[in-house]
Amino acid sequence: MTADVLIVGAGISGLIAARSLRERGYSAQLIEKARGVGGRLATQKIGEFGQADLGAQFFTVRTDALRRHVDDWLAKDLVYVWGTGWSDGSVKPTHSDGHPRFAVRGGMNQLANYLAADLDIALDRLVTTIQLEDDNWILRDSDNRTYRGRALLMTPPMPATLDVLSSSDISLHPEDFTQLRRIQFGPCLCGIHEIEGAIEMPEPGAVQNFQNEVYWVADNRAKGISKSTIITSHANAKYSRQNWDASEADIIQELESAVRPYLSPGARIVSTQLKKWRFSVPLTTYPHEYMLARDLPLLAFAGDAFGGRGRVEGAFVSGVSAGYALADALADG
């Protein structure tokens, strides 16, 4: 497979980078290790009528780069305002910072599916080797398929990116390597709880308190993406790191303890599924929206750890900027 740009990772950064490149007249081939697109824009069906967002729960808009797209998505009813802030679980009024929190019709993964439409994406393909040959990038995947491109964009979490570059003997400029190695991610232990009976949660259906080990509890039914009552809970990075290898039963017990205060009398937790996000949130970021490698031809890095914003908007802006930067470099070359 041949394209102007090879993009490793079909999360939001990779998807919007591919669209930005196509806008400038360049082709892109995405290679994604998972069976679907979106990365942490993940939504899972639970039972016959249930559904839950597992990773990113919402997104905000603070940049013009994202705002112009969101205006179009609102017009198409792809996204909607879920709320303007969350209760911290106390009796205090829900805090609002003035920034709407947007959710996606049918779950966050539907935004990724929308961005992925008509792009060239190889799914369920793990990139195993990366080579540079006559100023062209050549990638091979776990099924020994070969991909060739003039430029390469890496969007996976940085520890995974550096691992595959190192195993492929691709040497970065020492300063680039030092800056990229500083990027660190926090993990997240996520619970998906199926509820029988009613629950009582503050409007609009979520509690966020960063002082708690399980800092996020949200009702996917109140959010508007589930017909049955499914709760998502997220543990913070410190707890998740300390308990990553704990027994599943112990982790689920802690997650369920954060959900029980919101159960109405007679309601119960029918089941809990555990999801582990090893690279959930960037704790140490790179200050610029992308990096273009020195001493190597047309190699770029992007993702939610670039630009200092983190989360969905950071990943989006990073992908747009990296796509345009590679388009400019290809035009100059």
Secondary structure by P-SEA (a helix, b strand, c coil): ccccbbbccccaaaaaaaaaaaaabbbbbbbbcccccccccbbbbccccbbbbccccccccccaaaaaaaaaaaaaccccccccccccccccccccccbbbbbbccccaaaaaaaaccccccccccccbbbbcccbbbbbccccbbbbccbbbbcccaaaaaaaaaaacccccaaaaaaaaabbbbbbbbbbbbbcbbbbbccccbbbbcccccccccccccccccccbbbbbbbcaaaaaacccccaaaaaaaaaaaacccccccccccbbbbbbbccccccccccccbbbbccccbbbbbcccccccccaaaaaaaaaaaaaaaaaaaaac
